[in-house]
């Protein structure tokens, strides 16, 4: 199977303790009272998770999301097999 890449988003402020990750990004955002937030799935890669064909595209998407969403502080790009996802 072909390799794909997904973005895992984290909303923890750098240097703080605790666990407050968004999860896997769906490729969409929504706005509430002027703030932009990512649509995500918490712990699992699903059919709704945005999958990229290359690492470079995933990195570009993640960097753009950092600029767009104030509460996303960092991200992790993971490599998966095409078709790999879980259903909730």
C-alpha positions, 0 to 999 in steps of 0.5 A: 500500500502507498504511504500517506501522512496525517497530522496530530495536533497539540494545544498545550502551551510550550513548557506547561504540564498536562495533556490537552491534545486536539488529535488527528486533523480532519482538514477542516476548521470552524469559527466561534466568536472570532476564534478558529479551531480545527475539526479533529478526532481525538485518539484515532485515525478515521476515514474523516482524518485528512491524509496527505500524499507527501510529508512536505504537503503535510508539513505545509498544511500543519504550518498553515494551521499553526498560523490560522488556529491560535490554540494549536501550539505544535503538531506531529506528522505520522506516516501511515499505510493508505487505507489504515484507519479505525472506526469509532 
